[in-house]
Amino acid sequence: MYGEHHDLVHEFPEYKDKIHEMKMNNHHFARLFDEYHEVNKEVVRMEQAIETVEDSVAEEMKLKRLHLKDELYSMLKA
């Protein structure tokens, strides 16, 4: 299946504990984390053809997922 391992713990296993800690203690991180997972869920649905959309919409969602992941990663590294 496409996209099933795009969740942050699979993407950054070395940050598993820090992800949990930041979800509990950093409101901004928690909000971005939730948004990332919602966008990821939509991308997976598109990739699995559960939801059909224009290619441009799919690419926009993938780009949004990438930007959120980059921002979350920056926060984890800080």
CNS distance restraints for C-alpha pairs under 8 A (distance, minus, plus):
assign (resid   1 and name CA) (resid  48 and name CA) 7.25 0.50 0.50
assign (resid   2 and name CA) (resid  44 and name CA) 6.31 0.50 0.50
assign (resid   2 and name CA) (resid  47 and name CA) 6.21 0.50 0.50
assign (resid   2 and name CA) (resid  48 and name CA) 6.76 0.50 0.50
assign (resid   3 and name CA) (resid  40 and name CA) 7.55 0.50 0.50
assign (resid   3 and name CA) (resid  43 and name CA) 7.44 0.50 0.50
assign (resid   3 and name CA) (resid  44 and name CA) 5.27 0.50 0.50
assign (resid   3 and name CA) (resid  47 and name CA) 7.56 0.50 0.50
assign (resid   4 and name CA) (resid  44 and name CA) 6.93 0.50 0.50
assign (resid   5 and name CA) (resid  10 and name CA) 5.73 0.50 0.50
assign (resid   5 and name CA) (resid  11 and name CA) 7.08 0.50 0.50
assign (resid   6 and name CA) (resid  10 and name CA) 6.47 0.50 0.50
assign (resid   6 and name CA) (resid  11 and name CA) 5.99 0.50 0.50
assign (resid   6 and name CA) (resid  40 and name CA) 7.12 0.50 0.50
assign (resid   7 and name CA) (resid  11 and name CA) 6.19 0.50 0.50
assign (resid   7 and name CA) (resid  37 and name CA) 6.84 0.50 0.50
assign (resid   7 and name CA) (resid  40 and name CA) 7.60 0.50 0.50
assign (resid   8 and name CA) (resid  12 and name CA) 5.73 0.50 0.50
assign (resid   8 and name CA) (resid  13 and name CA) 7.68 0.50 0.50
assign (resid   8 and name CA) (resid  69 and name CA) 7.75 0.50 0.50
assign (resid   9 and name CA) (resid  13 and name CA) 4.97 0.50 0.50
assign (resid   9 and name CA) (resid  15 and name CA) 7.18 0.50 0.50
assign (resid   9 and name CA) (resid  16 and name CA) 5.54 0.50 0.50
assign (resid   9 and name CA) (resid  19 and name CA) 7.64 0.50 0.50
assign (resid  12 and name CA) (resid  16 and name CA) 6.91 0.50 0.50
assign (resid  15 and name CA) (resid  19 and name CA) 5.86 0.50 0.50
assign (resid  15 and name CA) (resid  76 and name CA) 7.18 0.50 0.50
assign (resid  16 and name CA) (resid  20 and name CA) 6.43 0.50 0.50
assign (resid  17 and name CA) (resid  21 and name CA) 6.18 0.50 0.50
assign (resid  18 and name CA) (resid  22 and name CA) 5.94 0.50 0.50
assign (resid  18 and name CA) (resid  76 and name CA) 6.96 0.50 0.50
assign (resid  19 and name CA) (resid  23 and name CA) 6.06 0.50 0.50
assign (resid  19 and name CA) (resid  76 and name CA) 7.18 0.50 0.50
assign (resid  20 and name CA) (resid  24 and name CA) 6.41 0.50 0.50
assign (resid  21 and name CA) (resid  25 and name CA) 6.16 0.50 0.50
assign (resid  22 and name CA) (resid  26 and name CA) 5.10 0.50 0.50
assign (resid  22 and name CA) (resid  29 and name CA) 6.41 0.50 0.50
assign (resid  22 and name CA) (resid  30 and name CA) 6.98 0.50 0.50
assign (resid  23 and name CA) (resid  27 and name CA) 7.14 0.50 0.50
assign (resid  23 and name CA) (resid  29 and name CA) 6.17 0.50 0.50
assign (resid  23 and name CA) (resid  30 and name CA) 4.53 0.50 0.50
assign (resid  23 and name CA) (resid  33 and name CA) 7.52 0.50 0.50
assign (resid  24 and name CA) (resid  30 and name CA) 7.26 0.50 0.50
assign (resid  26 and name CA) (resid  30 and name CA) 6.14 0.50 0.50
assign (resid  27 and name CA) (resid  31 and name CA) 6.16 0.50 0.50
assign (resid  28 and name CA) (resid  32 and name CA) 6.26 0.50 0.50
assign (resid  29 and name CA) (resid  33 and name CA) 5.90 0.50 0.50
assign (resid  29 and name CA) (resid  72 and name CA) 6.82 0.50 0.50
assign (resid  29 and name CA) (resid  75 and name CA) 7.58 0.50 0.50
assign (resid  30 and name CA) (resid  34 and name CA) 6.18 0.50 0.50
assign (resid  31 and name CA) (resid  35 and name CA) 6.17 0.50 0.50
assign (resid  32 and name CA) (resid  36 and name CA) 5.94 0.50 0.50
assign (resid  32 and name CA) (resid  68 and name CA) 6.77 0.50 0.50
assign (resid  32 and name CA) (resid  72 and name CA) 7.07 0.50 0.50
assign (resid  33 and name CA) (resid  37 and name CA) 6.33 0.50 0.50
assign (resid  33 and name CA) (resid  68 and name CA) 7.99 0.50 0.50
assign (resid  33 and name CA) (resid  72 and name CA) 7.16 0.50 0.50
assign (resid  34 and name CA) (resid  38 and name CA) 6.26 0.50 0.50
assign (resid  35 and name CA) (resid  39 and name CA) 6.18 0.50 0.50
assign (resid  35 and name CA) (resid  68 and name CA) 7.91 0.50 0.50
assign (resid  36 and name CA) (resid  40 and name CA) 5.99 0.50 0.50
assign (resid  36 and name CA) (resid  65 and name CA) 5.94 0.50 0.50
assign (resid  36 and name CA) (resid  68 and name CA) 5.84 0.50 0.50
assign (resid  36 and name CA) (resid  69 and name CA) 6.88 0.50 0.50
assign (resid  37 and name CA) (resid  41 and name CA) 6.01 0.50 0.50
assign (resid  38 and name CA) (resid  42 and name CA) 6.43 0.50 0.50
assign (resid  39 and name CA) (resid  43 and name CA) 6.25 0.50 0.50
assign (resid  39 and name CA) (resid  61 and name CA) 6.66 0.50 0.50
assign (resid  39 and name CA) (resid  64 and name CA) 7.50 0.50 0.50
assign (resid  39 and name CA) (resid  65 and name CA) 6.01 0.50 0.50
assign (resid  40 and name CA) (resid  44 and name CA) 6.14 0.50 0.50
assign (resid  40 and name CA) (resid  62 and name CA) 7.88 0.50 0.50
assign (resid  40 and name CA) (resid  65 and name CA) 6.29 0.50 0.50
assign (resid  41 and name CA) (resid  45 and name CA) 6.24 0.50 0.50
assign (resid  42 and name CA) (resid  46 and name CA) 6.26 0.50 0.50
assign (resid  42 and name CA) (resid  61 and name CA) 7.84 0.50 0.50
assign (resid  43 and name CA) (resid  47 and name CA) 6.10 0.50 0.50
assign (resid  43 and name CA) (resid  58 and name CA) 6.81 0.50 0.50
assign (resid  43 and name CA) (resid  61 and name CA) 6.46 0.50 0.50
assign (resid  43 and name CA) (resid  62 and name CA) 6.53 0.50 0.50
assign (resid  44 and name CA) (resid  48 and name CA) 6.07 0.50 0.50
assign (resid  45 and name CA) (resid  49 and name CA) 6.18 0.50 0.50
assign (resid  45 and name CA) (resid  50 and name CA) 5.10 0.50 0.50
assign (resid  45 and name CA) (resid  51 and name CA) 5.60 0.50 0.50
assign (resid  46 and name CA) (resid  50 and name CA) 5.97 0.50 0.50
assign (resid  46 and name CA) (resid  51 and name CA) 4.90 0.50 0.50
assign (resid  46 and name CA) (resid  52 and name CA) 5.95 0.50 0.50
assign (resid  46 and name CA) (resid  53 and name CA) 7.03 0.50 0.50
assign (resid  46 and name CA) (resid  58 and name CA) 6.96 0.50 0.50
assign (resid  53 and name CA) (resid  57 and name CA) 6.33 0.50 0.50
assign (resid  53 and name CA) (resid  58 and name CA) 6.58 0.50 0.50
assign (resid  54 and name CA) (resid  58 and name CA) 6.48 0.50 0.50
assign (resid  55 and name CA) (resid  59 and name CA) 6.11 0.50 0.50
assign (resid  56 and name CA) (resid  60 and name CA) 6.07 0.50 0.50
assign (resid  57 and name CA) (resid  61 and name CA) 6.20 0.50 0.50
assign (resid  58 and name CA) (resid  62 and name CA) 6.23 0.50 0.50
assign (resid  59 and name CA) (resid  63 and name CA) 6.10 0.50 0.50
assign (resid  60 and name CA) (resid  64 and name CA) 6.15 0.50 0.50
assign (resid  61 and name CA) (resid  65 and name CA) 6.14 0.50 0.50
assign (resid  62 and name CA) (resid  66 and name CA) 6.20 0.50 0.50
assign (resid  63 and name CA) (resid  67 and name CA) 6.23 0.50 0.50
assign (resid  64 and name CA) (resid  68 and name CA) 6.20 0.50 0.50
assign (resid  65 and name CA) (resid  69 and name CA) 6.10 0.50 0.50
assign (resid  66 and name CA) (resid  70 and name CA) 6.10 0.50 0.50
assign (resid  67 and name CA) (resid  71 and name CA) 6.21 0.50 0.50
assign (resid  68 and name CA) (resid  72 and name CA) 6.11 0.50 0.50
assign (resid  69 and name CA) (resid  73 and name CA) 5.97 0.50 0.50
assign (resid  70 and name CA) (resid  74 and name CA) 6.15 0.50 0.50
assign (resid  71 and name CA) (resid  75 and name CA) 6.36 0.50 0.50
assign (resid  72 and name CA) (resid  76 and name CA) 6.24 0.50 0.50
assign (resid  73 and name CA) (resid  77 and name CA) 6.19 0.50 0.50
assign (resid  74 and name CA) (resid  78 and name CA) 6.22 0.50 0.50
